[in-house]
Each structure stands twice: as C-alpha cells, then as structure tokens.
Amino acid sequence: MPSATYTLFRNAILSEQQVVCSYDGRPRELCPHIIGTNKNGEEVVLAWQFAGESSGRLPQWRCLKLTGVRDARTRQGRWHEGGLHRTRQTCVSAIDLDINVHVRKRR
C-alpha cells in the first residue's frame, strides 16, 4: 500500500499541481513528473524543482526518496516542465506514473 506522501505526489501528477515540501531540511517547490520505486524498492519521484532552496543551481531535476519528504502539500500554479526527462533518467526503476505517458497523451 502506497504511503500518504506517495498518494499526494501521484495525485499532483494527475492534476498537474505543484508540490511544496521540505526535503533534506530545505524548502522545495516542485512539479512531479515520474513516480514509482527505485531499484531498492523505495518510493521515489522525479520532479522539476523550480524554486525553493537547493545545494545547486535552480531550476533542476530532483530525485526524491519520499521517506525524506516532510510537510508536503499541493497547490495551484503554473506547471513547470523542465528539460526532457526521458534522457536516461535513473531515478525511478519501476514507473507507476509518468506525466508524459499517462496524463498528457490523453489530451
């Protein structure tokens, strides 16, 4: 059974909503694109971080282990797509939902 955080991020992908949360002690503003599990079976999400704090430059792709996400909530706002994530992403091994395959393809 998926965690509550997993469900929140999955629903954010389906409705193209931003997610605001804390990760590694830093506030993050994200648009999640792919969710599933990594090679160790941990729940993970590949998201475009467009604002908040980071150890590197923003915007950029982020791979988040959902066990490390705190105080996540969705919000309305402009959807940020980032660069093409199909360029050999290694974050999510077992993909449950990919915005480009499951959401945008239906339009």
N, C-alpha and C positions, 0 to 999 in steps of 0.2 A: 504494500500500500504506500503510495507516494506521501511525502511529508507535506505539511501545510505550505511551506515555502515553495516546494516544487509546484504545487497546485496554483499558487499565486502567480509564479513566473509563467507557467503553461497558459493560464487564462490571459495573462498580459500579452503573450504572443498572439493568441487567437483574436484578441480585440485590438491589437496594435496600440497598447498602452505603455507608457513609460513606467519604470520601476525606480523608486527612490529607496535606498537602503544604506546600511553600513557594512563594510567588508574590510577586514584587516585593520579595523579601527579608523577607517576613513569613510566619509560620506560619499556615496556614489549616485550618479544619475545615469540610468541605463535604458537601452531599448534591447530586450532579449530577442534573439533570432533563432537559436537552436537549443533544444533541451533534451536531456536523456541521461545516460550514465557513462562514466569513463571506463577505462579498461579494468579498474579495480571494483567496479560496481557501485561507485559513489554517484549520487545525484549531482549533475553539473549543468551549467548553462553557458552558452557562448553569447555574449552581449556586447553591443557597441556602447562604450562609456563615452558620453558626450560632455559631461560636466561633473562637478564634484572635485574630490581630491584624488591624486594619483602619485605614485613614485616616478612616473614617466610623463611624457607629453600627452596631452589630450587634444582631440579625441583619439581613441584607440580601441581595438578589440580586447575583451577581457574574458578569461575563462574562470568562472567562479564555482567553487565547490559549495553547494547550497548549505552544507552544515556550518559554513562560516559566515553566512548572511544573517544580519540582525536587523530588526525593525523595518522589514520590507513592507512597502505599500505601493499600490498602483496610483497613477494619476493621468489625467488627460494632458495632452500636449503634442507638439509636432513630433512625428515619427522620424527618427534618425536611422538611416540605413547603413551608413559607413561604407567601407570598401567591400568589394565582393568577397564574401566569406567562404566561398567554395574553393578558394585557393589553398587546398590541402589543410583544412582545419584538423587539428589533432585533439581538440578538447573533448568532444563528445564521440565516444566509440559506438554506442548503441543509441541511435537517434530515435526519439519518440516523436518529436515535432520540429519541423523546420519551416519557418515562415515562408520561404520562397517556394516550397513544395506544397504545403498544406493550406496555406492561407491565401497567398497572392495568386496561385494558379487557378483558384476558383473564380477569380474576377473576370 
